[in-house]
Amino acid sequence: MITFVEGILETVLPTMIVIQAGGIGYQILIPLSSFDKMPLPGSTVRILTHHHIREDAQILYGFLSEAERDLFRLLMAHVSGVGPKLALAVLSGMSLDQFKSAVICSDNAAISKISGVGKKTAERIVLELKDKLGVAAQWEAASLQKANGGKEKNLYDAILALISLGYKQNDADREVRKALALLGVGASTEELVRETLKSLAG
């Protein structure tokens, strides 16, 4: 299994590169997120790879960061109907931070705008990955909301508070949203947490 390729960058295209290593030219398919950070041809480069083996072909997919490759593999392993081509399209369609935030915030509409990803696939992605992206992604989504002055800042702060108390991410998200619907958009983080705990205890 080929896990990385290091050598001279011979060709750089938006969706494909060629690296010459040990007298062999490796054609590697890449997402736009990696293309944007590629050095000029002739440079020495080290690309992390996912070696995909089919009956009729062996294909290398390349990434400049572990995070990109991890998300690529996560999509293929856990979302039914998503293969390498579609996983690459997801990475090309939005940044890692935007994608994580969209999943955590259940923003199906944003994900469905990615080329090749329809409404049903977007719903499956959110459903299957929301819990697997973990608490770190929840913090990132909350931070992004704060940075953008998001209206749902208190919602995410309350969800994080519940997670820190040991509740599962999906449960915390669902119950805090119920509390928000009950109390209204002006509810503070403290009020949301209190109402959610009361509901969970009942």
MODELLER restraints for C-alpha pairs under 7 A, 6 or more apart:
rsr = mdl.restraints
at = mdl.atoms
rsr.add(forms.Gaussian(group=physical.xy_distance, feature=features.Distance(at['CA:1:A'], at['CA:51:A']), mean=6.21, stdev=0.5))
rsr.add(forms.Gaussian(group=physical.xy_distance, feature=features.Distance(at['CA:2:A'], at['CA:49:A']), mean=6.69, stdev=0.5))
rsr.add(forms.Gaussian(group=physical.xy_distance, feature=features.Distance(at['CA:2:A'], at['CA:51:A']), mean=5.74, stdev=0.5))
rsr.add(forms.Gaussian(group=physical.xy_distance, feature=features.Distance(at['CA:3:A'], at['CA:48:A']), mean=5.98, stdev=0.5))
rsr.add(forms.Gaussian(group=physical.xy_distance, feature=features.Distance(at['CA:3:A'], at['CA:49:A']), mean=4.93, stdev=0.5))
rsr.add(forms.Gaussian(group=physical.xy_distance, feature=features.Distance(at['CA:3:A'], at['CA:50:A']), mean=6.17, stdev=0.5))
rsr.add(forms.Gaussian(group=physical.xy_distance, feature=features.Distance(at['CA:4:A'], at['CA:46:A']), mean=6.91, stdev=0.5))
rsr.add(forms.Gaussian(group=physical.xy_distance, feature=features.Distance(at['CA:4:A'], at['CA:47:A']), mean=5.44, stdev=0.5))
rsr.add(forms.Gaussian(group=physical.xy_distance, feature=features.Distance(at['CA:4:A'], at['CA:48:A']), mean=4.23, stdev=0.5))
rsr.add(forms.Gaussian(group=physical.xy_distance, feature=features.Distance(at['CA:4:A'], at['CA:49:A']), mean=4.88, stdev=0.5))
rsr.add(forms.Gaussian(group=physical.xy_distance, feature=features.Distance(at['CA:5:A'], at['CA:46:A']), mean=5.76, stdev=0.5))
rsr.add(forms.Gaussian(group=physical.xy_distance, feature=features.Distance(at['CA:5:A'], at['CA:47:A']), mean=5.34, stdev=0.5))
rsr.add(forms.Gaussian(group=physical.xy_distance, feature=features.Distance(at['CA:5:A'], at['CA:48:A']), mean=6.61, stdev=0.5))
rsr.add(forms.Gaussian(group=physical.xy_distance, feature=features.Distance(at['CA:6:A'], at['CA:21:A']), mean=6.40, stdev=0.5))
rsr.add(forms.Gaussian(group=physical.xy_distance, feature=features.Distance(at['CA:6:A'], at['CA:45:A']), mean=5.63, stdev=0.5))
rsr.add(forms.Gaussian(group=physical.xy_distance, feature=features.Distance(at['CA:6:A'], at['CA:46:A']), mean=4.19, stdev=0.5))
rsr.add(forms.Gaussian(group=physical.xy_distance, feature=features.Distance(at['CA:6:A'], at['CA:47:A']), mean=6.31, stdev=0.5))
rsr.add(forms.Gaussian(group=physical.xy_distance, feature=features.Distance(at['CA:7:A'], at['CA:19:A']), mean=5.84, stdev=0.5))
rsr.add(forms.Gaussian(group=physical.xy_distance, feature=features.Distance(at['CA:7:A'], at['CA:20:A']), mean=5.47, stdev=0.5))
rsr.add(forms.Gaussian(group=physical.xy_distance, feature=features.Distance(at['CA:7:A'], at['CA:21:A']), mean=4.59, stdev=0.5))
rsr.add(forms.Gaussian(group=physical.xy_distance, feature=features.Distance(at['CA:7:A'], at['CA:44:A']), mean=5.37, stdev=0.5))
rsr.add(forms.Gaussian(group=physical.xy_distance, feature=features.Distance(at['CA:7:A'], at['CA:45:A']), mean=5.70, stdev=0.5))
rsr.add(forms.Gaussian(group=physical.xy_distance, feature=features.Distance(at['CA:7:A'], at['CA:46:A']), mean=6.67, stdev=0.5))
rsr.add(forms.Gaussian(group=physical.xy_distance, feature=features.Distance(at['CA:8:A'], at['CA:19:A']), mean=5.45, stdev=0.5))
rsr.add(forms.Gaussian(group=physical.xy_distance, feature=features.Distance(at['CA:8:A'], at['CA:20:A']), mean=5.15, stdev=0.5))
rsr.add(forms.Gaussian(group=physical.xy_distance, feature=features.Distance(at['CA:8:A'], at['CA:21:A']), mean=6.61, stdev=0.5))
rsr.add(forms.Gaussian(group=physical.xy_distance, feature=features.Distance(at['CA:8:A'], at['CA:42:A']), mean=5.73, stdev=0.5))
rsr.add(forms.Gaussian(group=physical.xy_distance, feature=features.Distance(at['CA:8:A'], at['CA:43:A']), mean=5.65, stdev=0.5))
rsr.add(forms.Gaussian(group=physical.xy_distance, feature=features.Distance(at['CA:8:A'], at['CA:44:A']), mean=4.57, stdev=0.5))
rsr.add(forms.Gaussian(group=physical.xy_distance, feature=features.Distance(at['CA:8:A'], at['CA:45:A']), mean=6.25, stdev=0.5))
rsr.add(forms.Gaussian(group=physical.xy_distance, feature=features.Distance(at['CA:9:A'], at['CA:18:A']), mean=6.19, stdev=0.5))
rsr.add(forms.Gaussian(group=physical.xy_distance, feature=features.Distance(at['CA:9:A'], at['CA:19:A']), mean=4.62, stdev=0.5))
rsr.add(forms.Gaussian(group=physical.xy_distance, feature=features.Distance(at['CA:9:A'], at['CA:20:A']), mean=6.49, stdev=0.5))
rsr.add(forms.Gaussian(group=physical.xy_distance, feature=features.Distance(at['CA:9:A'], at['CA:41:A']), mean=5.02, stdev=0.5))
rsr.add(forms.Gaussian(group=physical.xy_distance, feature=features.Distance(at['CA:9:A'], at['CA:42:A']), mean=5.26, stdev=0.5))
rsr.add(forms.Gaussian(group=physical.xy_distance, feature=features.Distance(at['CA:9:A'], at['CA:43:A']), mean=5.56, stdev=0.5))
rsr.add(forms.Gaussian(group=physical.xy_distance, feature=features.Distance(at['CA:9:A'], at['CA:44:A']), mean=6.11, stdev=0.5))
rsr.add(forms.Gaussian(group=physical.xy_distance, feature=features.Distance(at['CA:9:A'], at['CA:45:A']), mean=6.34, stdev=0.5))
rsr.add(forms.Gaussian(group=physical.xy_distance, feature=features.Distance(at['CA:10:A'], at['CA:18:A']), mean=5.42, stdev=0.5))
rsr.add(forms.Gaussian(group=physical.xy_distance, feature=features.Distance(at['CA:10:A'], at['CA:19:A']), mean=5.52, stdev=0.5))
rsr.add(forms.Gaussian(group=physical.xy_distance, feature=features.Distance(at['CA:10:A'], at['CA:20:A']), mean=6.47, stdev=0.5))
rsr.add(forms.Gaussian(group=physical.xy_distance, feature=features.Distance(at['CA:10:A'], at['CA:41:A']), mean=5.34, stdev=0.5))
rsr.add(forms.Gaussian(group=physical.xy_distance, feature=features.Distance(at['CA:10:A'], at['CA:42:A']), mean=5.98, stdev=0.5))
rsr.add(forms.Gaussian(group=physical.xy_distance, feature=features.Distance(at['CA:11:A'], at['CA:17:A']), mean=5.20, stdev=0.5))
rsr.add(forms.Gaussian(group=physical.xy_distance, feature=features.Distance(at['CA:11:A'], at['CA:18:A']), mean=4.93, stdev=0.5))
rsr.add(forms.Gaussian(group=physical.xy_distance, feature=features.Distance(at['CA:11:A'], at['CA:41:A']), mean=6.04, stdev=0.5))
rsr.add(forms.Gaussian(group=physical.xy_distance, feature=features.Distance(at['CA:12:A'], at['CA:18:A']), mean=6.84, stdev=0.5))
rsr.add(forms.Gaussian(group=physical.xy_distance, feature=features.Distance(at['CA:12:A'], at['CA:41:A']), mean=6.64, stdev=0.5))
rsr.add(forms.Gaussian(group=physical.xy_distance, feature=features.Distance(at['CA:14:A'], at['CA:32:A']), mean=6.02, stdev=0.5))
rsr.add(forms.Gaussian(group=physical.xy_distance, feature=features.Distance(at['CA:14:A'], at['CA:35:A']), mean=5.65, stdev=0.5))
rsr.add(forms.Gaussian(group=physical.xy_distance, feature=features.Distance(at['CA:15:A'], at['CA:29:A']), mean=5.74, stdev=0.5))
rsr.add(forms.Gaussian(group=physical.xy_distance, feature=features.Distance(at['CA:15:A'], at['CA:30:A']), mean=5.09, stdev=0.5))
rsr.add(forms.Gaussian(group=physical.xy_distance, feature=features.Distance(at['CA:15:A'], at['CA:31:A']), mean=5.95, stdev=0.5))
rsr.add(forms.Gaussian(group=physical.xy_distance, feature=features.Distance(at['CA:15:A'], at['CA:32:A']), mean=6.49, stdev=0.5))
rsr.add(forms.Gaussian(group=physical.xy_distance, feature=features.Distance(at['CA:16:A'], at['CA:27:A']), mean=7.00, stdev=0.5))
rsr.add(forms.Gaussian(group=physical.xy_distance, feature=features.Distance(at['CA:16:A'], at['CA:28:A']), mean=5.63, stdev=0.5))
rsr.add(forms.Gaussian(group=physical.xy_distance, feature=features.Distance(at['CA:16:A'], at['CA:29:A']), mean=4.37, stdev=0.5))
rsr.add(forms.Gaussian(group=physical.xy_distance, feature=features.Distance(at['CA:16:A'], at['CA:30:A']), mean=5.40, stdev=0.5))
rsr.add(forms.Gaussian(group=physical.xy_distance, feature=features.Distance(at['CA:17:A'], at['CA:27:A']), mean=5.90, stdev=0.5))
rsr.add(forms.Gaussian(group=physical.xy_distance, feature=features.Distance(at['CA:17:A'], at['CA:28:A']), mean=5.36, stdev=0.5))
rsr.add(forms.Gaussian(group=physical.xy_distance, feature=features.Distance(at['CA:17:A'], at['CA:29:A']), mean=6.49, stdev=0.5))
rsr.add(forms.Gaussian(group=physical.xy_distance, feature=features.Distance(at['CA:18:A'], at['CA:25:A']), mean=6.14, stdev=0.5))
rsr.add(forms.Gaussian(group=physical.xy_distance, feature=features.Distance(at['CA:18:A'], at['CA:26:A']), mean=5.34, stdev=0.5))
rsr.add(forms.Gaussian(group=physical.xy_distance, feature=features.Distance(at['CA:18:A'], at['CA:27:A']), mean=4.52, stdev=0.5))
rsr.add(forms.Gaussian(group=physical.xy_distance, feature=features.Distance(at['CA:18:A'], at['CA:28:A']), mean=6.13, stdev=0.5))
rsr.add(forms.Gaussian(group=physical.xy_distance, feature=features.Distance(at['CA:19:A'], at['CA:25:A']), mean=5.49, stdev=0.5))
rsr.add(forms.Gaussian(group=physical.xy_distance, feature=features.Distance(at['CA:19:A'], at['CA:26:A']), mean=5.16, stdev=0.5))
rsr.add(forms.Gaussian(group=physical.xy_distance, feature=features.Distance(at['CA:19:A'], at['CA:27:A']), mean=6.73, stdev=0.5))
rsr.add(forms.Gaussian(group=physical.xy_distance, feature=features.Distance(at['CA:20:A'], at['CA:26:A']), mean=6.27, stdev=0.5))
rsr.add(forms.Gaussian(group=physical.xy_distance, feature=features.Distance(at['CA:28:A'], at['CA:60:A']), mean=4.98, stdev=0.5))
rsr.add(forms.Gaussian(group=physical.xy_distance, feature=features.Distance(at['CA:28:A'], at['CA:61:A']), mean=5.37, stdev=0.5))
rsr.add(forms.Gaussian(group=physical.xy_distance, feature=features.Distance(at['CA:28:A'], at['CA:62:A']), mean=5.76, stdev=0.5))
rsr.add(forms.Gaussian(group=physical.xy_distance, feature=features.Distance(at['CA:29:A'], at['CA:60:A']), mean=6.27, stdev=0.5))
rsr.add(forms.Gaussian(group=physical.xy_distance, feature=features.Distance(at['CA:29:A'], at['CA:61:A']), mean=4.71, stdev=0.5))
rsr.add(forms.Gaussian(group=physical.xy_distance, feature=features.Distance(at['CA:29:A'], at['CA:62:A']), mean=5.89, stdev=0.5))
rsr.add(forms.Gaussian(group=physical.xy_distance, feature=features.Distance(at['CA:30:A'], at['CA:61:A']), mean=5.81, stdev=0.5))
rsr.add(forms.Gaussian(group=physical.xy_distance, feature=features.Distance(at['CA:30:A'], at['CA:62:A']), mean=5.05, stdev=0.5))
rsr.add(forms.Gaussian(group=physical.xy_distance, feature=features.Distance(at['CA:30:A'], at['CA:63:A']), mean=6.35, stdev=0.5))
rsr.add(forms.Gaussian(group=physical.xy_distance, feature=features.Distance(at['CA:31:A'], at['CA:88:A']), mean=5.52, stdev=0.5))
rsr.add(forms.Gaussian(group=physical.xy_distance, feature=features.Distance(at['CA:31:A'], at['CA:89:A']), mean=6.97, stdev=0.5))
rsr.add(forms.Gaussian(group=physical.xy_distance, feature=features.Distance(at['CA:31:A'], at['CA:91:A']), mean=5.82, stdev=0.5))
rsr.add(forms.Gaussian(group=physical.xy_distance, feature=features.Distance(at['CA:31:A'], at['CA:92:A']), mean=4.90, stdev=0.5))
rsr.add(forms.Gaussian(group=physical.xy_distance, feature=features.Distance(at['CA:32:A'], at['CA:92:A']), mean=4.57, stdev=0.5))
rsr.add(forms.Gaussian(group=physical.xy_distance, feature=features.Distance(at['CA:33:A'], at['CA:91:A']), mean=6.51, stdev=0.5))
rsr.add(forms.Gaussian(group=physical.xy_distance, feature=features.Distance(at['CA:33:A'], at['CA:92:A']), mean=5.68, stdev=0.5))
rsr.add(forms.Gaussian(group=physical.xy_distance, feature=features.Distance(at['CA:33:A'], at['CA:95:A']), mean=6.82, stdev=0.5))
rsr.add(forms.Gaussian(group=physical.xy_distance, feature=features.Distance(at['CA:34:A'], at['CA:63:A']), mean=5.92, stdev=0.5))
rsr.add(forms.Gaussian(group=physical.xy_distance, feature=features.Distance(at['CA:34:A'], at['CA:64:A']), mean=5.70, stdev=0.5))
rsr.add(forms.Gaussian(group=physical.xy_distance, feature=features.Distance(at['CA:47:A'], at['CA:62:A']), mean=5.89, stdev=0.5))
rsr.add(forms.Gaussian(group=physical.xy_distance, feature=features.Distance(at['CA:47:A'], at['CA:63:A']), mean=5.80, stdev=0.5))
rsr.add(forms.Gaussian(group=physical.xy_distance, feature=features.Distance(at['CA:47:A'], at['CA:64:A']), mean=5.60, stdev=0.5))
rsr.add(forms.Gaussian(group=physical.xy_distance, feature=features.Distance(at['CA:48:A'], at['CA:62:A']), mean=5.57, stdev=0.5))
rsr.add(forms.Gaussian(group=physical.xy_distance, feature=features.Distance(at['CA:48:A'], at['CA:63:A']), mean=5.19, stdev=0.5))
rsr.add(forms.Gaussian(group=physical.xy_distance, feature=features.Distance(at['CA:48:A'], at['CA:64:A']), mean=6.18, stdev=0.5))
rsr.add(forms.Gaussian(group=physical.xy_distance, feature=features.Distance(at['CA:49:A'], at['CA:60:A']), mean=6.23, stdev=0.5))
rsr.add(forms.Gaussian(group=physical.xy_distance, feature=features.Distance(at['CA:49:A'], at['CA:61:A']), mean=5.38, stdev=0.5))
rsr.add(forms.Gaussian(group=physical.xy_distance, feature=features.Distance(at['CA:49:A'], at['CA:62:A']), mean=4.41, stdev=0.5))
rsr.add(forms.Gaussian(group=physical.xy_distance, feature=features.Distance(at['CA:49:A'], at['CA:63:A']), mean=6.22, stdev=0.5))
rsr.add(forms.Gaussian(group=physical.xy_distance, feature=features.Distance(at['CA:50:A'], at['CA:60:A']), mean=5.81, stdev=0.5))
rsr.add(forms.Gaussian(group=physical.xy_distance, feature=features.Distance(at['CA:50:A'], at['CA:61:A']), mean=5.13, stdev=0.5))
rsr.add(forms.Gaussian(group=physical.xy_distance, feature=features.Distance(at['CA:50:A'], at['CA:62:A']), mean=6.49, stdev=0.5))
rsr.add(forms.Gaussian(group=physical.xy_distance, feature=features.Distance(at['CA:51:A'], at['CA:59:A']), mean=6.06, stdev=0.5))
rsr.add(forms.Gaussian(group=physical.xy_distance, feature=features.Distance(at['CA:51:A'], at['CA:60:A']), mean=4.83, stdev=0.5))
rsr.add(forms.Gaussian(group=physical.xy_distance, feature=features.Distance(at['CA:51:A'], at['CA:61:A']), mean=6.57, stdev=0.5))
rsr.add(forms.Gaussian(group=physical.xy_distance, feature=features.Distance(at['CA:52:A'], at['CA:58:A']), mean=5.79, stdev=0.5))
rsr.add(forms.Gaussian(group=physical.xy_distance, feature=features.Distance(at['CA:52:A'], at['CA:59:A']), mean=5.15, stdev=0.5))
rsr.add(forms.Gaussian(group=physical.xy_distance, feature=features.Distance(at['CA:52:A'], at['CA:60:A']), mean=6.15, stdev=0.5))
rsr.add(forms.Gaussian(group=physical.xy_distance, feature=features.Distance(at['CA:53:A'], at['CA:59:A']), mean=6.42, stdev=0.5))
rsr.add(forms.Gaussian(group=physical.xy_distance, feature=features.Distance(at['CA:63:A'], at['CA:69:A']), mean=5.95, stdev=0.5))
rsr.add(forms.Gaussian(group=physical.xy_distance, feature=features.Distance(at['CA:72:A'], at['CA:87:A']), mean=5.52, stdev=0.5))
rsr.add(forms.Gaussian(group=physical.xy_distance, feature=features.Distance(at['CA:72:A'], at['CA:88:A']), mean=6.80, stdev=0.5))
rsr.add(forms.Gaussian(group=physical.xy_distance, feature=features.Distance(at['CA:75:A'], at['CA:82:A']), mean=6.56, stdev=0.5))
rsr.add(forms.Gaussian(group=physical.xy_distance, feature=features.Distance(at['CA:75:A'], at['CA:87:A']), mean=6.05, stdev=0.5))
rsr.add(forms.Gaussian(group=physical.xy_distance, feature=features.Distance(at['CA:76:A'], at['CA:82:A']), mean=5.44, stdev=0.5))
rsr.add(forms.Gaussian(group=physical.xy_distance, feature=features.Distance(at['CA:76:A'], at['CA:83:A']), mean=5.38, stdev=0.5))
rsr.add(forms.Gaussian(group=physical.xy_distance, feature=features.Distance(at['CA:76:A'], at['CA:84:A']), mean=6.55, stdev=0.5))
rsr.add(forms.Gaussian(group=physical.xy_distance, feature=features.Distance(at['CA:76:A'], at['CA:87:A']), mean=6.63, stdev=0.5))
rsr.add(forms.Gaussian(group=physical.xy_distance, feature=features.Distance(at['CA:78:A'], at['CA:128:A']), mean=6.34, stdev=0.5))
rsr.add(forms.Gaussian(group=physical.xy_distance, feature=features.Distance(at['CA:79:A'], at['CA:124:A']), mean=6.48, stdev=0.5))
rsr.add(forms.Gaussian(group=physical.xy_distance, feature=features.Distance(at['CA:79:A'], at['CA:125:A']), mean=5.88, stdev=0.5))
rsr.add(forms.Gaussian(group=physical.xy_distance, feature=features.Distance(at['CA:79:A'], at['CA:128:A']), mean=5.98, stdev=0.5))
rsr.add(forms.Gaussian(group=physical.xy_distance, feature=features.Distance(at['CA:86:A'], at['CA:116:A']), mean=6.81, stdev=0.5))
rsr.add(forms.Gaussian(group=physical.xy_distance, feature=features.Distance(at['CA:89:A'], at['CA:115:A']), mean=6.67, stdev=0.5))
rsr.add(forms.Gaussian(group=physical.xy_distance, feature=features.Distance(at['CA:90:A'], at['CA:114:A']), mean=6.39, stdev=0.5))
rsr.add(forms.Gaussian(group=physical.xy_distance, feature=features.Distance(at['CA:93:A'], at['CA:114:A']), mean=5.12, stdev=0.5))
rsr.add(forms.Gaussian(group=physical.xy_distance, feature=features.Distance(at['CA:93:A'], at['CA:115:A']), mean=6.95, stdev=0.5))
rsr.add(forms.Gaussian(group=physical.xy_distance, feature=features.Distance(at['CA:100:A'], at['CA:137:A']), mean=6.14, stdev=0.5))
rsr.add(forms.Gaussian(group=physical.xy_distance, feature=features.Distance(at['CA:101:A'], at['CA:141:A']), mean=4.58, stdev=0.5))
rsr.add(forms.Gaussian(group=physical.xy_distance, feature=features.Distance(at['CA:102:A'], at['CA:110:A']), mean=6.77, stdev=0.5))
rsr.add(forms.Gaussian(group=physical.xy_distance, feature=features.Distance(at['CA:102:A'], at['CA:111:A']), mean=6.89, stdev=0.5))
rsr.add(forms.Gaussian(group=physical.xy_distance, feature=features.Distance(at['CA:103:A'], at['CA:126:A']), mean=5.00, stdev=0.5))
rsr.add(forms.Gaussian(group=physical.xy_distance, feature=features.Distance(at['CA:103:A'], at['CA:130:A']), mean=5.80, stdev=0.5))
rsr.add(forms.Gaussian(group=physical.xy_distance, feature=features.Distance(at['CA:104:A'], at['CA:130:A']), mean=5.61, stdev=0.5))
rsr.add(forms.Gaussian(group=physical.xy_distance, feature=features.Distance(at['CA:104:A'], at['CA:138:A']), mean=6.23, stdev=0.5))
rsr.add(forms.Gaussian(group=physical.xy_distance, feature=features.Distance(at['CA:104:A'], at['CA:141:A']), mean=6.76, stdev=0.5))
rsr.add(forms.Gaussian(group=physical.xy_distance, feature=features.Distance(at['CA:106:A'], at['CA:126:A']), mean=6.05, stdev=0.5))
rsr.add(forms.Gaussian(group=physical.xy_distance, feature=features.Distance(at['CA:108:A'], at['CA:122:A']), mean=5.40, stdev=0.5))
rsr.add(forms.Gaussian(group=physical.xy_distance, feature=features.Distance(at['CA:108:A'], at['CA:123:A']), mean=5.87, stdev=0.5))
rsr.add(forms.Gaussian(group=physical.xy_distance, feature=features.Distance(at['CA:111:A'], at['CA:122:A']), mean=5.59, stdev=0.5))
rsr.add(forms.Gaussian(group=physical.xy_distance, feature=features.Distance(at['CA:112:A'], at['CA:118:A']), mean=4.99, stdev=0.5))
rsr.add(forms.Gaussian(group=physical.xy_distance, feature=features.Distance(at['CA:112:A'], at['CA:119:A']), mean=5.19, stdev=0.5))
rsr.add(forms.Gaussian(group=physical.xy_distance, feature=features.Distance(at['CA:112:A'], at['CA:122:A']), mean=5.23, stdev=0.5))
rsr.add(forms.Gaussian(group=physical.xy_distance, feature=features.Distance(at['CA:131:A'], at['CA:169:A']), mean=6.11, stdev=0.5))
rsr.add(forms.Gaussian(group=physical.xy_distance, feature=features.Distance(at['CA:131:A'], at['CA:170:A']), mean=6.30, stdev=0.5))
rsr.add(forms.Gaussian(group=physical.xy_distance, feature=features.Distance(at['CA:142:A'], at['CA:153:A']), mean=6.61, stdev=0.5))
rsr.add(forms.Gaussian(group=physical.xy_distance, feature=features.Distance(at['CA:142:A'], at['CA:156:A']), mean=5.37, stdev=0.5))
rsr.add(forms.Gaussian(group=physical.xy_distance, feature=features.Distance(at['CA:142:A'], at['CA:157:A']), mean=6.75, stdev=0.5))
rsr.add(forms.Gaussian(group=physical.xy_distance, feature=features.Distance(at['CA:145:A'], at['CA:153:A']), mean=5.88, stdev=0.5))
rsr.add(forms.Gaussian(group=physical.xy_distance, feature=features.Distance(at['CA:146:A'], at['CA:153:A']), mean=5.91, stdev=0.5))
rsr.add(forms.Gaussian(group=physical.xy_distance, feature=features.Distance(at['CA:154:A'], at['CA:188:A']), mean=6.04, stdev=0.5))
rsr.add(forms.Gaussian(group=physical.xy_distance, feature=features.Distance(at['CA:154:A'], at['CA:189:A']), mean=4.74, stdev=0.5))
rsr.add(forms.Gaussian(group=physical.xy_distance, feature=features.Distance(at['CA:155:A'], at['CA:176:A']), mean=6.88, stdev=0.5))
rsr.add(forms.Gaussian(group=physical.xy_distance, feature=features.Distance(at['CA:155:A'], at['CA:189:A']), mean=6.65, stdev=0.5))
rsr.add(forms.Gaussian(group=physical.xy_distance, feature=features.Distance(at['CA:157:A'], at['CA:189:A']), mean=6.28, stdev=0.5))
rsr.add(forms.Gaussian(group=physical.xy_distance, feature=features.Distance(at['CA:158:A'], at['CA:176:A']), mean=6.89, stdev=0.5))
rsr.add(forms.Gaussian(group=physical.xy_distance, feature=features.Distance(at['CA:158:A'], at['CA:189:A']), mean=5.23, stdev=0.5))
rsr.add(forms.Gaussian(group=physical.xy_distance, feature=features.Distance(at['CA:158:A'], at['CA:192:A']), mean=6.24, stdev=0.5))
rsr.add(forms.Gaussian(group=physical.xy_distance, feature=features.Distance(at['CA:158:A'], at['CA:193:A']), mean=5.49, stdev=0.5))
rsr.add(forms.Gaussian(group=physical.xy_distance, feature=features.Distance(at['CA:159:A'], at['CA:172:A']), mean=5.50, stdev=0.5))
rsr.add(forms.Gaussian(group=physical.xy_distance, feature=features.Distance(at['CA:159:A'], at['CA:173:A']), mean=5.72, stdev=0.5))
rsr.add(forms.Gaussian(group=physical.xy_distance, feature=features.Distance(at['CA:159:A'], at['CA:176:A']), mean=6.32, stdev=0.5))
rsr.add(forms.Gaussian(group=physical.xy_distance, feature=features.Distance(at['CA:162:A'], at['CA:172:A']), mean=5.84, stdev=0.5))
rsr.add(forms.Gaussian(group=physical.xy_distance, feature=features.Distance(at['CA:163:A'], at['CA:169:A']), mean=6.01, stdev=0.5))
rsr.add(forms.Gaussian(group=physical.xy_distance, feature=features.Distance(at['CA:163:A'], at['CA:172:A']), mean=6.53, stdev=0.5))
rsr.add(forms.Gaussian(group=physical.xy_distance, feature=features.Distance(at['CA:175:A'], at['CA:196:A']), mean=5.98, stdev=0.5))
rsr.add(forms.Gaussian(group=physical.xy_distance, feature=features.Distance(at['CA:176:A'], at['CA:192:A']), mean=6.43, stdev=0.5))
rsr.add(forms.Gaussian(group=physical.xy_distance, feature=features.Distance(at['CA:176:A'], at['CA:196:A']), mean=5.71, stdev=0.5))
rsr.add(forms.Gaussian(group=physical.xy_distance, feature=features.Distance(at['CA:179:A'], at['CA:192:A']), mean=5.90, stdev=0.5))
rsr.add(forms.Gaussian(group=physical.xy_distance, feature=features.Distance(at['CA:179:A'], at['CA:195:A']), mean=6.02, stdev=0.5))
rsr.add(forms.Gaussian(group=physical.xy_distance, feature=features.Distance(at['CA:179:A'], at['CA:196:A']), mean=5.85, stdev=0.5))
rsr.add(forms.Gaussian(group=physical.xy_distance, feature=features.Distance(at['CA:180:A'], at['CA:187:A']), mean=6.88, stdev=0.5))
rsr.add(forms.Gaussian(group=physical.xy_distance, feature=features.Distance(at['CA:180:A'], at['CA:192:A']), mean=6.48, stdev=0.5))
